[in-house]
Amino acid sequence: MIGVPIARVLGIEIRVQLGWVLVVALVAALAVIQVGTAVPTLPAPVQWILGGAVGIAFFVSAMLHDLGHAVVARRRGVVVESILVSFFGGTTPADATAPVARDDLAIAASGPVVSVVLGVVLAAIALGLDSLGTEMGVALGQIVIVLAVLNVLIGLVNFIPAYPLDGGRIVRALAWGRSGSVKGGWKAAAATGRLSGLVGLSIGGGLFLTGEITNGAMVALSGWFLILSSRAIRERLKVDALIGDLVVSDAMERNPTTVNASLTVDTLAGQLLDGETPTTAIPVMEGTAVVGMLGVREVRRLRRGAWGITRVGDAMTRPPRMVELAPGAGLVDAVERLHRSGLDGLPVILDGALQGVLTRRSVGQVVRDRTASQPAAGR
């Protein structure tokens, strides 16, 4: 999972993308302009303090959006250990899907609802502050109304019926519930996502032609992103058709090499990078428990000269980024979790005992074998 952990709320780890620094700065600058226009006599330092408060509050608002998803997911029986705060809301990093369509619908809708309700509440507070008639009341009212607009915007944007926005997940859940097929839900989400993307391209092109070059380009790029996302869904469906009947144990590497956390990285770095071992990710053990994973990516982050002085325990990836897989879990969902973790492999655990490792290499081999067998099956 990408992002930097910054806090833990309700037992859920909060992770943040570093790009949030730029977003907070931009929102703060916009708030300073808004306050300066409304109350030009307010000292510049005060304007910037208020602007900084708006930027931080906007981040908190986005966090509440994602926490809304996570809390509802937990109440519906979906395990959520961490969230990644995204710029326009979203869901948990693992994009946890409930086993029942109505639960998945509730999870998807919870984030936008939180944002819109928060925006309405903030708008009411802004009106109250503005009615005080004082200079500071007007200034505070202006920054609160900025937050209100941003929250409503987050909520409404996420209702656009295009995956990975929450609206796309809502469409998926509704179609899933109606047809009884998750695959049918994904097809519907791909169709509405493509349509939303085409609308975005059209609107962006229209704005561009009328002289709104910057706004037109941004809207058009957003539309193109939604179209690419719809294509990704179709690719997912192809993968599902290819390996959808398989489980993790069908693709995992059995009897994997393991390593102790107290050893130094140089004891196995060469093997991982030179291909001397058949795996690209090695479980790190303390007794019989898997406490982390050390893969090619972790080793490459280190300078070669640091291999001999860096312990495996300091270089490995730990939970919650390292998640455990069950051997009987569906392979498609496991591949998604592996992809979102950003790791080279994840441990496969049954009753607390290590059964194997699911790696990108082992999954790729299964896909190649299945693809190669298709022409033969058709002759």
N, C-alpha and C positions, 0 to 999 in steps of 0.2 A: 504494500500500500504506500502511495506517495504521501508527501506532506510531513510537517514537523509537529510532533505532539506538544501541546501547550498547557493542557489542563485535563481534568477528569470531572465530569458532571453526571450525577446520578449513576455513577459506576461506568459511564461511557467515556472512553478516551476521545478527546477533541484534537483533531489534526488539522493543520492549516498549510495551504500552499504559500510559498514565499512571495508569489505574485500579489498577495493581499496587501503588501506594503505599498505598492503602487496604487492599488484601488483605494485604500484608506487615504492616501495623500491626495488623490484626485477628488474624492468626495469632500475632503476637508477644504480644498481650494474652491470648489463650487459653493460650499456653504459660506466661506468668507466673502465671496462675491455677492451672494444673496443677502447676507447681513449688512455688508457695506452699502449696498443699494438701498436697503430699507432704513438703516440707521447710520447715515454717513458720519455723524458726530461721535460715534463710538470709537474709542482709541484702537489703533491697529493691533496692539498686542492682545487686547480683549477679543477682537474679531478672530484672531488666529487661535486663541484658546477655545473659543466657541466652535470654530471650524474643526479643530482637532477632536473635540468632543463628539461632533457629528460623525467624523470618520470612524472613530472607535465604536460609536453606537450603531453605525451601519453594519460593521462587522458582527456585533452582538446580535443584530436582527437576523443576519444571514445564518448565524449559528443556531438561533432559535428555530428557524425554518427547518434546518437539518435535524435538530433535536426533536422536532415535532414528528418527523418521519420515524426516528429511532424509538421514541417512546411508544408510539402506536404499534410499531413492529413488535416490540417486546410484549405488549399487551396481547398481541395476536399470536404469540408463541414463536416468533422469529428471533433467533439469537443475534444480538447486535452488540459487539464489543467496542467498536469505535466508529467515528464518523469523520469525513473529510469535508470541511466547510468550503463550499464552492461559491462562485461569484453570483450565480443566479439560482441558488438553491439546488435541490436534487435529493438524492437519497443517501443511504449509507454507502461506504466505499465498495462493499461487496454486492451492492444492488440487490439486497436480500429480497427474495420472492416468497411470499406466503404460499402454502400448499393449497389454499382455497381462494378462488377468484375474488370473493367479497372482501376477504381480509387484505388481499393485495390492493384492491381498490381503496380501502380505508387508509392503507399505508401511503399510497401515492398521493391521495388528496389531502392528507393531513398537513403537509408542508405549505402548499399554497394557501390553504385556509388560515394557518397560523399567520402568514405574512399579511394577508388581506385584513384579518381582524386586528392585527397589531397596527396596521396603517390607519384603520378607521379610528382606533383608540387614540393614536398619536395626533390625528387631525382634530379630534375633539379637544385634546389638551392644548393644541396650538391655538385654537379659537379662544379658549379660556384665557391663555396667557396674553393674547393680543387684545382682549377686551379690558385688560388692566389699564391700558393707556399709558403706561410708563415706558421710558426708553428701553430699559432692560427687559421689560415684559414683551415689547415688540421684537427685540433682538432674539429672545428665547423662543418666541412664537415662530419666527422665521426659520430657525434651525430645526425646530420640531416639525414644522410643516414639510421641510426638505426630507426628513426621515420618514414622515408619513407617505409622501409621494414615492419615495424609493421602495418602501415596503409594499405598497399597493402594486408598484411596477413589477417587483419580484414575483408577487403572487399571480398577477395577470399573465406575465410572460410564461410562467410555468404551467399555465392552463392551456398554452398552445399545444394542440394534439400532435406533437412530434417528439419521438424518443431521441435523445435521453432526457428531455424535459419531462416534468411530472405529468403533463397532459398526455404524452405518449404512453406513459405507464397506465394512466387512467383508461385510455382507449384499449390498451392491451387487456386490462382486467375486465372491462365491459364486454369486449368481444369474446374473451375467454369464458366468462360466465354465461353468455348467450349460446355459444357453440359447444361448450364443454371441452374445448381443446385449447391448450396453451399455444400450440402451433398456430391455430386460427387467430388467437390474440396477437401474436407477433406479426402475422400477415397484415392484420388490420392496422397495427401501429406503423408498419412500414409504408402502407398506402397513404395514411393520413400524414405521415411525416414527409413523404415525397410531395404531396399536394401542398402542405404548409411551406415547404422549401420553394416550390415553384411560385407560390403567392409572394413569398419574400423576395425572390429574384425580380418578379414583375414590379413590385412596389419600389424596390431599390432602383431598378432601371428607370422607372418613372421619375423618381426624385432626382436622379442623376441628370436626366434630360431637361428638367426644369431649373437646373442650376444648383441644386442641393447636392454638390458633389460628395462631400464628406459623409453626410447622412445617408445618401443613396448608396455609397460604397459599403458602409457598415451594414445596412439592411440587406443588400445583395449578398454580402459575404455570409451573413447569418443564414440566409436562405440556402446558400450553397452548402453550408455546414449541415443543415437539416437534411438536404438531399443525400449527402455523403453518409449520414447516419442511417438513413433508410436503406441505403445500399449495404451498409454493415449488417443490418438486420437480415437482409436477404442472404448474405453470406453465412450468417449464423444458422439460418434455416437449412442451408446446404450442408453445413457441418453436422447439424442435428440429424439430417437424413443419412449422413455417412456413418456417424458413430453414435447416434442417439440410442441405440439398443445396447451399448456397452456400459460397463461400470468401471470404477477406478481400478479394481484388481485386474481387469483385462489389459490395462496399459501400464501399470506401475512396474518399476524395476524392483525385482525381488532380491532378498539377501543383500541389501546395500552395505557398502563400507561405512563404518561409523568412526567418529573421532571424539576424544575427550576435550572438554573446554579448556583444560590447563595446558595443552600442547601449543606450540607456536605454529604460526601459519605456514612457515617454510617446510614443515613436515609433509604437507600435501598440496601446496600451491602449484608446484611443478606438475604434479599428476593431473590436476584439474585443468590447467591451461594448456598442457602439451597433449592432452587426450590419452594419457597412459591408463586412465581408468574409464570404464564404459559409462560413467555418470558425470553430470555437470553440477550436482548438488549433493552434499554429504550431511547427514544428520549429526548433530552434536549431542552427546549423551552425558548425563549425570546419573550413574547407576543404570537403571533400566528406562529412565525417562528421557524423552527428547526435549531438550531445552532451547534448541535453535537450529538453524540451517546455515551452512557455509557453502556458497556456490561460486561459480566463475565471476559473477558480478561483484561480489564482496571482495574477492581477492584482487580484482583489477582496480578497485578503488584505492588499494594500498600501493605505496612505492615498493619496488622490489627490495630496496635496502631495509625496509621496515618489516619484512616477512619474519626475520629471525628474532625480532624483539616484540612482536605483536602476538598475543595469545588468541587462540581461536575464539575464546569466550568474548573477547573484546571486538572481534571482527564479525562475528556471526549476527544473523538477524533473529530477533526474539519475537515471541507473541506480544501484541496481537497481530502484528504484521505477518508473522509466520502462523498460519492456521493449520489445523490438523484435518485430514481427510479420512473418511471411512471407506474401507475397501468396497462396500456395497453401494456407495453413492454413485449417482449418474455421472458419466464421464463428461458430458457437455457442461454441466454446472461446475464440475471440478476444474475443468479447463478455464472457465471464466474466473474462478477464484484464483487460480494460478496466475492468470494474466494480470488481474488487478493487484495481486500481491507484489508484482514486480520482481519476483524471485525466480531462480532457475529451477527450483523444485520444492515440493511440499511433502511432509511426511504422511504416511498412511498408517493410521493407528487403529487397533481393534482391542478393546478391553485393556487399554493402557500399554499394550505391547506393540512395538514397531513391526509392521508387516512389509513395508517397502517404501519407495519414494516415487512420486509422480513427477516427472521432469518434462520440460519442453521437448527434449530430445526423444523421450519415450513416446510422448503423444504424437510427435511428428512421424515417428516410425509406424505407429498404428494407422495414422491417416494415409501414409504412403502405401502401406500394405492393402488397406481397403480400396484405395483408388486404383491400384494396380489390378485388383481382383475383379473390378467392375466390368471391364471389357470381356474378360474370360467368361463371366457369368452371363453376358448378353449374347454370346455366340451360340 
